[in-house]
């Protein structure tokens, strides 16, 4: 295997790893955002559920 081919494979591996890590971080941040958003929504309407209006 030539030196240039090896370095190109190494660069591709690093890029793939970075993109994979970014994907995992974005997915985790989205899940945290949804959790906090749903919790805030439930908290907002909790009083209405308690009094029977909803």
Phi and psi restraints in degrees (range 20) as a CNS / XPLOR table:
assign (resid 1 and name C) (resid 2 and name N)
       (resid 2 and name CA) (resid 2 and name C) 1.0 -76.5 20.0 2
assign (resid 2 and name N) (resid 2 and name CA)
       (resid 2 and name C) (resid 3 and name N) 1.0 158.7 20.0 2
assign (resid 2 and name C) (resid 3 and name N)
       (resid 3 and name CA) (resid 3 and name C) 1.0 -65.0 20.0 2
assign (resid 3 and name N) (resid 3 and name CA)
       (resid 3 and name C) (resid 4 and name N) 1.0 -38.0 20.0 2
assign (resid 3 and name C) (resid 4 and name N)
       (resid 4 and name CA) (resid 4 and name C) 1.0 -65.5 20.0 2
assign (resid 4 and name N) (resid 4 and name CA)
       (resid 4 and name C) (resid 5 and name N) 1.0 -41.1 20.0 2
assign (resid 4 and name C) (resid 5 and name N)
       (resid 5 and name CA) (resid 5 and name C) 1.0 -65.3 20.0 2
assign (resid 5 and name N) (resid 5 and name CA)
       (resid 5 and name C) (resid 6 and name N) 1.0 -40.3 20.0 2
assign (resid 5 and name C) (resid 6 and name N)
       (resid 6 and name CA) (resid 6 and name C) 1.0 -64.1 20.0 2
assign (resid 6 and name N) (resid 6 and name CA)
       (resid 6 and name C) (resid 7 and name N) 1.0 -42.8 20.0 2
assign (resid 6 and name C) (resid 7 and name N)
       (resid 7 and name CA) (resid 7 and name C) 1.0 -68.7 20.0 2
assign (resid 7 and name N) (resid 7 and name CA)
       (resid 7 and name C) (resid 8 and name N) 1.0 -33.3 20.0 2
assign (resid 7 and name C) (resid 8 and name N)
       (resid 8 and name CA) (resid 8 and name C) 1.0 -69.7 20.0 2
assign (resid 8 and name N) (resid 8 and name CA)
       (resid 8 and name C) (resid 9 and name N) 1.0 -37.5 20.0 2
assign (resid 8 and name C) (resid 9 and name N)
       (resid 9 and name CA) (resid 9 and name C) 1.0 -65.9 20.0 2
assign (resid 9 and name N) (resid 9 and name CA)
       (resid 9 and name C) (resid 10 and name N) 1.0 -38.6 20.0 2
assign (resid 9 and name C) (resid 10 and name N)
       (resid 10 and name CA) (resid 10 and name C) 1.0 -65.9 20.0 2
assign (resid 10 and name N) (resid 10 and name CA)
       (resid 10 and name C) (resid 11 and name N) 1.0 -42.6 20.0 2
assign (resid 10 and name C) (resid 11 and name N)
       (resid 11 and name CA) (resid 11 and name C) 1.0 -64.0 20.0 2
assign (resid 11 and name N) (resid 11 and name CA)
       (resid 11 and name C) (resid 12 and name N) 1.0 -41.5 20.0 2
assign (resid 11 and name C) (resid 12 and name N)
       (resid 12 and name CA) (resid 12 and name C) 1.0 -63.2 20.0 2
assign (resid 12 and name N) (resid 12 and name CA)
       (resid 12 and name C) (resid 13 and name N) 1.0 -40.2 20.0 2
assign (resid 12 and name C) (resid 13 and name N)
       (resid 13 and name CA) (resid 13 and name C) 1.0 -63.8 20.0 2
assign (resid 13 and name N) (resid 13 and name CA)
       (resid 13 and name C) (resid 14 and name N) 1.0 -41.4 20.0 2
assign (resid 13 and name C) (resid 14 and name N)
       (resid 14 and name CA) (resid 14 and name C) 1.0 -66.2 20.0 2
assign (resid 14 and name N) (resid 14 and name CA)
       (resid 14 and name C) (resid 15 and name N) 1.0 -43.5 20.0 2
assign (resid 14 and name C) (resid 15 and name N)
       (resid 15 and name CA) (resid 15 and name C) 1.0 -63.2 20.0 2
assign (resid 15 and name N) (resid 15 and name CA)
       (resid 15 and name C) (resid 16 and name N) 1.0 -42.9 20.0 2
assign (resid 15 and name C) (resid 16 and name N)
       (resid 16 and name CA) (resid 16 and name C) 1.0 -63.2 20.0 2
assign (resid 16 and name N) (resid 16 and name CA)
       (resid 16 and name C) (resid 17 and name N) 1.0 -40.7 20.0 2
assign (resid 16 and name C) (resid 17 and name N)
       (resid 17 and name CA) (resid 17 and name C) 1.0 -63.9 20.0 2
assign (resid 17 and name N) (resid 17 and name CA)
       (resid 17 and name C) (resid 18 and name N) 1.0 -45.5 20.0 2
assign (resid 17 and name C) (resid 18 and name N)
       (resid 18 and name CA) (resid 18 and name C) 1.0 -63.4 20.0 2
assign (resid 18 and name N) (resid 18 and name CA)
       (resid 18 and name C) (resid 19 and name N) 1.0 -44.7 20.0 2
assign (resid 18 and name C) (resid 19 and name N)
       (resid 19 and name CA) (resid 19 and name C) 1.0 -63.7 20.0 2
assign (resid 19 and name N) (resid 19 and name CA)
       (resid 19 and name C) (resid 20 and name N) 1.0 -38.1 20.0 2
assign (resid 19 and name C) (resid 20 and name N)
       (resid 20 and name CA) (resid 20 and name C) 1.0 -63.8 20.0 2
assign (resid 20 and name N) (resid 20 and name CA)
       (resid 20 and name C) (resid 21 and name N) 1.0 -44.2 20.0 2
assign (resid 20 and name C) (resid 21 and name N)
       (resid 21 and name CA) (resid 21 and name C) 1.0 -64.9 20.0 2
assign (resid 21 and name N) (resid 21 and name CA)
       (resid 21 and name C) (resid 22 and name N) 1.0 -39.9 20.0 2
assign (resid 21 and name C) (resid 22 and name N)
       (resid 22 and name CA) (resid 22 and name C) 1.0 -62.6 20.0 2
assign (resid 22 and name N) (resid 22 and name CA)
       (resid 22 and name C) (resid 23 and name N) 1.0 -41.5 20.0 2
assign (resid 22 and name C) (resid 23 and name N)
       (resid 23 and name CA) (resid 23 and name C) 1.0 -61.4 20.0 2
assign (resid 23 and name N) (resid 23 and name CA)
       (resid 23 and name C) (resid 24 and name N) 1.0 -43.6 20.0 2
assign (resid 23 and name C) (resid 24 and name N)
       (resid 24 and name CA) (resid 24 and name C) 1.0 -64.7 20.0 2
assign (resid 24 and name N) (resid 24 and name CA)
       (resid 24 and name C) (resid 25 and name N) 1.0 -42.5 20.0 2
assign (resid 24 and name C) (resid 25 and name N)
       (resid 25 and name CA) (resid 25 and name C) 1.0 -65.4 20.0 2
assign (resid 25 and name N) (resid 25 and name CA)
       (resid 25 and name C) (resid 26 and name N) 1.0 -43.2 20.0 2
assign (resid 25 and name C) (resid 26 and name N)
       (resid 26 and name CA) (resid 26 and name C) 1.0 -63.5 20.0 2
assign (resid 26 and name N) (resid 26 and name CA)
       (resid 26 and name C) (resid 27 and name N) 1.0 -42.0 20.0 2
assign (resid 26 and name C) (resid 27 and name N)
       (resid 27 and name CA) (resid 27 and name C) 1.0 -63.4 20.0 2
assign (resid 27 and name N) (resid 27 and name CA)
       (resid 27 and name C) (resid 28 and name N) 1.0 -42.0 20.0 2
assign (resid 27 and name C) (resid 28 and name N)
       (resid 28 and name CA) (resid 28 and name C) 1.0 -65.1 20.0 2
assign (resid 28 and name N) (resid 28 and name CA)
       (resid 28 and name C) (resid 29 and name N) 1.0 -42.3 20.0 2
assign (resid 28 and name C) (resid 29 and name N)
       (resid 29 and name CA) (resid 29 and name C) 1.0 -64.6 20.0 2
assign (resid 29 and name N) (resid 29 and name CA)
       (resid 29 and name C) (resid 30 and name N) 1.0 -37.9 20.0 2
assign (resid 29 and name C) (resid 30 and name N)
       (resid 30 and name CA) (resid 30 and name C) 1.0 -64.4 20.0 2
assign (resid 30 and name N) (resid 30 and name CA)
       (resid 30 and name C) (resid 31 and name N) 1.0 -42.9 20.0 2
assign (resid 30 and name C) (resid 31 and name N)
       (resid 31 and name CA) (resid 31 and name C) 1.0 -64.2 20.0 2
assign (resid 31 and name N) (resid 31 and name CA)
       (resid 31 and name C) (resid 32 and name N) 1.0 -39.8 20.0 2
assign (resid 31 and name C) (resid 32 and name N)
       (resid 32 and name CA) (resid 32 and name C) 1.0 -65.3 20.0 2
assign (resid 32 and name N) (resid 32 and name CA)
       (resid 32 and name C) (resid 33 and name N) 1.0 -42.9 20.0 2
assign (resid 32 and name C) (resid 33 and name N)
       (resid 33 and name CA) (resid 33 and name C) 1.0 -60.5 20.0 2
assign (resid 33 and name N) (resid 33 and name CA)
       (resid 33 and name C) (resid 34 and name N) 1.0 -45.4 20.0 2
assign (resid 33 and name C) (resid 34 and name N)
       (resid 34 and name CA) (resid 34 and name C) 1.0 -63.1 20.0 2
assign (resid 34 and name N) (resid 34 and name CA)
       (resid 34 and name C) (resid 35 and name N) 1.0 -42.0 20.0 2
assign (resid 34 and name C) (resid 35 and name N)
       (resid 35 and name CA) (resid 35 and name C) 1.0 -60.4 20.0 2
assign (resid 35 and name N) (resid 35 and name CA)
       (resid 35 and name C) (resid 36 and name N) 1.0 -48.1 20.0 2
assign (resid 35 and name C) (resid 36 and name N)
       (resid 36 and name CA) (resid 36 and name C) 1.0 -67.5 20.0 2
assign (resid 36 and name N) (resid 36 and name CA)
       (resid 36 and name C) (resid 37 and name N) 1.0 -37.2 20.0 2
assign (resid 36 and name C) (resid 37 and name N)
       (resid 37 and name CA) (resid 37 and name C) 1.0 -65.9 20.0 2
assign (resid 37 and name N) (resid 37 and name CA)
       (resid 37 and name C) (resid 38 and name N) 1.0 -45.4 20.0 2
assign (resid 37 and name C) (resid 38 and name N)
       (resid 38 and name CA) (resid 38 and name C) 1.0 -63.9 20.0 2
assign (resid 38 and name N) (resid 38 and name CA)
       (resid 38 and name C) (resid 39 and name N) 1.0 -39.0 20.0 2
assign (resid 38 and name C) (resid 39 and name N)
       (resid 39 and name CA) (resid 39 and name C) 1.0 -65.3 20.0 2
assign (resid 39 and name N) (resid 39 and name CA)
       (resid 39 and name C) (resid 40 and name N) 1.0 -41.8 20.0 2
assign (resid 39 and name C) (resid 40 and name N)
       (resid 40 and name CA) (resid 40 and name C) 1.0 -65.0 20.0 2
assign (resid 40 and name N) (resid 40 and name CA)
       (resid 40 and name C) (resid 41 and name N) 1.0 -38.7 20.0 2
assign (resid 40 and name C) (resid 41 and name N)
       (resid 41 and name CA) (resid 41 and name C) 1.0 -64.1 20.0 2
assign (resid 41 and name N) (resid 41 and name CA)
       (resid 41 and name C) (resid 42 and name N) 1.0 -45.8 20.0 2
assign (resid 41 and name C) (resid 42 and name N)
       (resid 42 and name CA) (resid 42 and name C) 1.0 -63.2 20.0 2
assign (resid 42 and name N) (resid 42 and name CA)
       (resid 42 and name C) (resid 43 and name N) 1.0 -39.8 20.0 2
assign (resid 42 and name C) (resid 43 and name N)
       (resid 43 and name CA) (resid 43 and name C) 1.0 -65.3 20.0 2
assign (resid 43 and name N) (resid 43 and name CA)
       (resid 43 and name C) (resid 44 and name N) 1.0 -38.4 20.0 2
assign (resid 43 and name C) (resid 44 and name N)
       (resid 44 and name CA) (resid 44 and name C) 1.0 -63.0 20.0 2
assign (resid 44 and name N) (resid 44 and name CA)
       (resid 44 and name C) (resid 45 and name N) 1.0 -41.5 20.0 2
assign (resid 44 and name C) (resid 45 and name N)
       (resid 45 and name CA) (resid 45 and name C) 1.0 -96.3 20.0 2
assign (resid 45 and name N) (resid 45 and name CA)
       (resid 45 and name C) (resid 46 and name N) 1.0 2.8 20.0 2
assign (resid 45 and name C) (resid 46 and name N)
       (resid 46 and name CA) (resid 46 and name C) 1.0 -61.6 20.0 2
assign (resid 46 and name N) (resid 46 and name CA)
       (resid 46 and name C) (resid 47 and name N) 1.0 -39.9 20.0 2
assign (resid 46 and name C) (resid 47 and name N)
       (resid 47 and name CA) (resid 47 and name C) 1.0 -62.8 20.0 2
assign (resid 47 and name N) (resid 47 and name CA)
       (resid 47 and name C) (resid 48 and name N) 1.0 -38.8 20.0 2
assign (resid 47 and name C) (resid 48 and name N)
       (resid 48 and name CA) (resid 48 and name C) 1.0 -69.0 20.0 2
assign (resid 48 and name N) (resid 48 and name CA)
       (resid 48 and name C) (resid 49 and name N) 1.0 -35.9 20.0 2
assign (resid 48 and name C) (resid 49 and name N)
       (resid 49 and name CA) (resid 49 and name C) 1.0 -65.1 20.0 2
assign (resid 49 and name N) (resid 49 and name CA)
       (resid 49 and name C) (resid 50 and name N) 1.0 -39.2 20.0 2
assign (resid 49 and name C) (resid 50 and name N)
       (resid 50 and name CA) (resid 50 and name C) 1.0 -65.3 20.0 2
assign (resid 50 and name N) (resid 50 and name CA)
       (resid 50 and name C) (resid 51 and name N) 1.0 -33.9 20.0 2
assign (resid 50 and name C) (resid 51 and name N)
       (resid 51 and name CA) (resid 51 and name C) 1.0 -94.3 20.0 2
assign (resid 51 and name N) (resid 51 and name CA)
       (resid 51 and name C) (resid 52 and name N) 1.0 -1.2 20.0 2
assign (resid 51 and name C) (resid 52 and name N)
       (resid 52 and name CA) (resid 52 and name C) 1.0 86.6 20.0 2
assign (resid 52 and name N) (resid 52 and name CA)
       (resid 52 and name C) (resid 53 and name N) 1.0 11.5 20.0 2
assign (resid 52 and name C) (resid 53 and name N)
       (resid 53 and name CA) (resid 53 and name C) 1.0 -79.9 20.0 2
assign (resid 53 and name N) (resid 53 and name CA)
       (resid 53 and name C) (resid 54 and name N) 1.0 -21.4 20.0 2
